[in-house]
Amino acid sequence: MRPEETLWWHLADTIEEQRRLCAEAHRTLAALAGASDYPASRRLLDDLAQASAGHAGQPG
Protein backbone atom coordinates (compact mmCIF):
# COMPACT_ATOMS: atom_id res chain seq x y z
CA MET A 1 0.00 0.00 0.00
CA ARG A 2 1.30 3.45 -0.88
CA PRO A 3 1.85 5.99 1.91
CA GLU A 4 -0.89 8.30 0.64
CA GLU A 5 -3.38 5.43 0.71
CA THR A 6 -2.44 4.72 4.30
CA LEU A 7 -2.98 8.39 5.14
CA TRP A 8 -6.47 8.36 3.60
CA TRP A 9 -7.42 5.19 5.49
CA HIS A 10 -6.21 6.75 8.73
CA LEU A 11 -8.10 9.97 8.01
CA ALA A 12 -11.31 8.05 7.28
CA ASP A 13 -10.91 6.09 10.51
CA THR A 14 -10.30 9.28 12.48
CA ILE A 15 -13.38 10.97 11.01
CA GLU A 16 -15.54 7.95 11.79
CA GLU A 17 -14.24 7.91 15.38
CA GLN A 18 -15.10 11.61 15.77
CA ARG A 19 -18.62 10.99 14.46
CA ARG A 20 -19.05 8.15 16.93
CA LEU A 21 -17.83 10.34 19.81
CA CYS A 22 -20.20 13.16 18.82
CA ALA A 23 -23.12 10.74 18.66
CA GLU A 24 -22.22 9.39 22.10
CA ALA A 25 -21.91 12.91 23.53
CA HIS A 26 -25.27 13.83 21.99
CA ARG A 27 -26.99 10.85 23.63
CA THR A 28 -25.39 11.59 27.00
CA LEU A 29 -26.19 15.31 26.98
CA ALA A 30 -29.72 14.72 25.73
CA ALA A 31 -30.31 12.36 28.63
CA LEU A 32 -28.88 14.88 31.11
CA ALA A 33 -30.70 17.86 29.63
CA GLY A 34 -34.06 16.12 29.46
CA ALA A 35 -36.65 18.53 28.15
CA SER A 36 -34.46 21.59 28.64
CA ASP A 37 -35.67 24.74 26.92
CA TYR A 38 -32.37 26.55 27.30
CA PRO A 39 -31.35 27.82 23.85
CA ALA A 40 -27.70 27.00 24.50
CA SER A 41 -28.59 23.39 25.34
CA ARG A 42 -30.70 23.07 22.19
CA ARG A 43 -27.90 24.56 20.09
CA LEU A 44 -25.30 22.22 21.57
CA LEU A 45 -27.50 19.19 20.96
CA ASP A 46 -28.21 20.34 17.40
CA ASP A 47 -24.50 20.87 16.73
CA LEU A 48 -23.64 17.42 18.09
CA ALA A 49 -26.36 15.82 15.99
CA GLN A 50 -24.97 17.51 12.88
CA ALA A 51 -21.41 16.49 13.72
CA SER A 52 -22.38 12.89 14.35
CA ALA A 53 -24.04 12.87 10.91
CA GLY A 54 -20.83 14.16 9.37
CA HIS A 55 -21.97 17.71 8.72
CA ALA A 56 -19.77 20.58 9.80
CA GLY A 57 -21.55 23.22 11.85
CA GLN A 58 -21.21 26.92 11.30
CA PRO A 59 -19.49 28.81 14.11
CA GLY A 60 -21.51 31.28 16.10
Secondary structure, DSSP 8 states (H G I E B T S, - for coil): --HHHHHHHHHHHHHHHHHHHHHHHHHHHHHHHTT---HHHHHHHHHHHHHHTT------
